[in-house]
Structures are given as C-alpha cells and as structure tokens.
Amino acid sequence: MEKNTESKKAEPTRGELDILQVLWETGPATVRTVNDILLKGKEANYTTTLKQMQVMTEKGLLLCDKRQLKHVYSVVEEEQKTKAHLLKKITDGMFKGSTRNIVVQLLGTGNPTKEDIREIKAILEELEKVADH
C-alpha cells in the first residue's frame, strides 16, 4: 500500500525544481523572494512564478501560510527525500535499477574534479566497510 502511495506522488517539473531549490536553500519565503532569487539566474516573471507556486501547492509540493498579508510558501518534503525519489525513478527507468550503471554513466559523461574523485573514493571506502560487516 505504501508503494502505491509513493508511485502516485506528484513529481516536480524542471521549473518547479528550480522553485523547490530556492525554498530548500532559503526556507519559507514569499513569491517575491523566490522570484527575485530566480531572476539572478535567468528571466523570471512574477505572475508566472506565482502561478507555478499555486499549482505546486495544489499538487502537494508546497504549503502556503495565508495567515499573513503576504503568503509564505514552504516545501512539504525535505530536499534529500525528493531527490532520492527522483533519482530512484531515473535509475529504475533508464538504468534497469542498476546503481553501478548510473554511476558509470555519471562519471563517464561528467567532468569530476580531483576533489570530487577524493569524495567518491571516501564514500566507496565507507560502503565497503559496511558491506564487510
């Protein structure tokens, strides 16, 4: 039953992910604040941002606190949980559930820095320790 609920979860579009990213970084915020931050990276129209955030509230991605004159929006689900859900869907759908295949693809097409490689090695070493026990 839990799995069925998970599969019916509303998934954010690319534009909605941009808004979620702002709210994960800033915490609860007004549409104006979110729009101003989005404007730094590209063109963002206030009424478009407002409409997107209203739709996201209807989809269950955001909560809207209407107790104040300015409505304050906050995310429903924490960042890591949303990203884990989306990554699992991509892994299952495009890589037949294979963690190895998605990591190989990411490393092969990405441009990891030496620091990235050190961090990945440290994670792999920790995973090996856990697997040995």
C-alpha positions, 0 to 999 in steps of 0.5 A: 500500500505504501508503494502505491502511495509513493508511485502516485506522488506528484513529481516536480517539473524542471521549473518547479525544481528550480522553485523547490531549490530556492525554498530548500536553500532559503526556507519559507519565503514569499513569491517575491523572494523566490522570484527575485532569487530566480531572476539572478539566474535567468528571466523570471516573471512574477505572475508566472512564478506565482502561478507555478507556486499555486499549482505546486501547492495544489499538487502537494509540493508546497504549503502556503501560510495565508495567515499573513498579508503576504503568503509564505510558501514552504516545501512539504518534503525535505530536499534529500527525500525528493531527490532520492525519489527522483533519482530512484525513478531515473535509475529504475527507468533508464538504468534497469535499477542498476546503481553501478550503471548510473554511476558509470554513466555519471562519471563517464559523461561528467567532468569530476574534479580531483576533489570530487574523485577524493569524495567518491573514493571516501564514500566507496571506502565507507560502503565497503566497510559496511558491506564487510560487516 
